[in-house]
């Protein structure tokens, strides 16, 4: 299974982001980007890639513990940026980013302890991918427009284990499908 740990924003926050993204998609050149569909909007905490079925129970157990040890915290979507000279456009976050980083670190550690092979550790950067480009693209106007966006705050109350189903039809524009296969409430377990 292709899996990752994530924070999934609530519907009301997604509605606000959808309005902002609708405006971005009307900017010149927007047709040259591959826009992430709304079901794909999430904050990836740790990407696991292909995980053997026999490791999923141990990973789930470890993620449950990581969630229990992390108190709920406030977050809001705000601003945006890019990776790879315009190869990825993303919305950023504000609020308790330290708790989000802590949860991301715990999600990565959970995988390592469960025996899931992990690549090189990278410092966590809170981002929600909105679009990708096949080549370097000037996304400056999009980043500028996102700079004016701030969504309503919400309390991050759970950690999700998400399965991604990559496109297989060969139809241009087909999006990956995402399925939450586990969710654990955050709790002040220490």
C-alpha positions in Angstrom: 0.0 0.0 0.0 1.2 3.5 -0.8 0.8 5.4 2.5 1.5 8.7 4.2 0.5 10.4 7.5 -1.4 13.6 7.3 -3.4 16.4 8.9 -6.7 16.8 7.0 -8.2 20.3 7.2 -12.0 20.4 7.9 -14.6 21.1 5.2 -15.1 24.7 6.1 -11.4 25.5 5.8 -11.4 23.6 2.5 -14.3 25.7 1.2 -12.3 28.9 1.9 -9.3 27.5 0.2 -11.4 26.4 -2.8 -12.5 30.0 -3.3 -8.9 31.2 -3.2 -7.8 28.5 -5.6 -10.6 29.4 -8.0 -9.2 32.9 -8.2 -5.7 31.5 -8.8 -7.0 29.3 -11.6 -8.2 32.4 -13.4 -4.7 34.0 -13.5 -2.8 34.0 -16.9 -0.9 30.8 -17.4 -2.9 28.7 -14.9 -3.8 26.2 -17.6 -0.1 25.2 -17.7 -0.2 23.9 -14.2 -1.6 20.5 -13.0 -3.9 21.6 -10.2 -4.5 19.3 -7.2 -8.1 18.4 -6.8 -9.8 19.2 -3.5 -9.7 15.6 -2.2 -5.9 15.8 -2.4 -5.5 18.8 -0.1 -3.8 17.8 3.0 -0.7 18.5 5.1 1.6 15.5 4.6 3.4 14.8 7.9 5.5 11.8 6.7 5.5 10.0 3.4 6.0 6.3 3.7 5.7 5.1 0.0 4.9 1.5 -0.5 4.4 -0.2 2.8 4.2 -4.0 3.1 0.8 -5.2 4.3 2.3 -7.0 7.3 3.9 -3.7 8.6 0.6 -1.7 8.6 -0.7 -3.0 12.0 2.6 -2.0 13.7 2.6 1.4 11.9 -1.0 2.0 12.9 -0.2 1.1 16.5 2.8 3.5 16.6 0.7 6.3 14.9 -2.0 5.8 17.5 0.6 6.3 20.3 2.1 9.4 18.5 -1.4 10.9 18.3 -2.1 10.2 21.9 1.1 11.9 23.0 0.3 15.1 21.0 -2.2 17.6 22.3 -4.7 19.1 19.9 -3.4 22.4 18.5 -4.6 25.4 16.5 -3.7 25.8 12.8 -4.9 28.0 9.9 -4.0 28.2 6.2 -2.1 31.2 5.3 0.0 32.5 2.4 1.9 30.2 0.1 5.1 29.5 -1.7 6.9 27.3 -4.1 9.3 24.4 -4.3 11.7 23.7 -7.2 11.5 27.0 -9.1 7.8 26.8 -9.6 7.5 23.0 -9.9 5.1 23.0 -6.9 2.8 25.7 -5.7 1.6 25.4 -2.1 -0.5 27.0 0.6 1.2 27.5 3.9 0.1 27.5 7.5 0.1 29.6 10.6 -0.7 28.8 14.2 1.1 26.3 16.4 3.6 25.2 13.7 5.9 23.8 16.4 3.2 21.2 17.4 2.7 20.4 13.7 6.5 19.8 13.3 6.4 17.7 16.5 3.6 15.6 15.1 5.4 15.2 11.8 8.5 14.0 13.6 6.5 11.5 15.6 4.8 10.2 12.5 8.3 9.7 10.9 9.6 8.0 14.1 6.5 5.8 14.2 7.4 4.4 10.8 11.0 3.8 11.6 10.1 2.0 14.8 7.5 -0.1 12.9 10.2 -1.2 10.4 9.0 0.9 7.5 12.1 1.9 5.4 12.4 5.7 5.4 14.6 7.9 3.3 16.7 10.7 4.5 15.2 12.9 7.2 14.3 16.4 6.1 13.3 19.3 8.2 9.5 19.5 8.1 8.0 22.4 6.1 4.2 22.8 6.5 2.6 23.0 3.1 -0.5 21.9 1.3 0.2 21.3 -2.4 -2.1 23.2 -4.8 -0.5 22.7 -8.2 2.5 21.2 -9.9 4.4 22.1 -13.1 6.2 19.7 -15.4 9.0 22.3 -15.8 10.2 25.4 -14.0 7.3 27.9 -14.1 7.0 31.5 -12.9 4.5 31.1 -10.1 5.3 34.5 -8.6 1.8 35.9 -9.3 0.2 32.9 -7.6 2.4 33.2 -4.6 1.7 36.9 -4.4 -2.1 36.2 -4.6 -1.8 33.6 -1.8 0.1 36.1 0.3 -3.3 37.8 0.9 -5.0 34.6 1.9 -5.7 33.6 5.5 -8.2 30.9 6.3 -10.2 30.4 9.5 -8.3 28.7 12.4 -9.3 25.3 13.4 -8.2 22.8 16.1 -6.2 19.9 14.7 -7.8 17.0 16.5 -6.5 13.9 14.8 -3.8 12.3 12.8 -4.7 10.3 9.6 -3.0 7.5 7.8 -3.9 7.9 4.2 -3.6 5.5 1.3 -3.0 7.0 -2.2 -4.2 5.2 -5.3 -2.1 6.5 -8.2 -3.8 7.2 -11.6 -3.9 4.1 -13.7 -6.3 4.8 -16.5 -3.8 6.8 -18.6 -6.4 9.5 -19.1 -4.7 12.9 -19.1 -5.5 14.9 -16.0 -6.6 11.9 -13.9 -5.9 12.6 -10.2 -4.7 10.3 -7.5 -7.4 9.0 -5.1 -7.0 9.3 -1.4 -8.5 7.1 1.3 -8.1 7.5 5.1 -7.4 4.0 6.4 -6.9 5.1 10.0 -7.5 8.2 12.1 -6.4 8.7 15.7 -7.5 11.5 18.0 -4.9 13.8 19.4 -4.8 13.7 23.2 -2.7 15.2 26.0 -1.0 11.9 26.9 2.4 13.5 27.6 
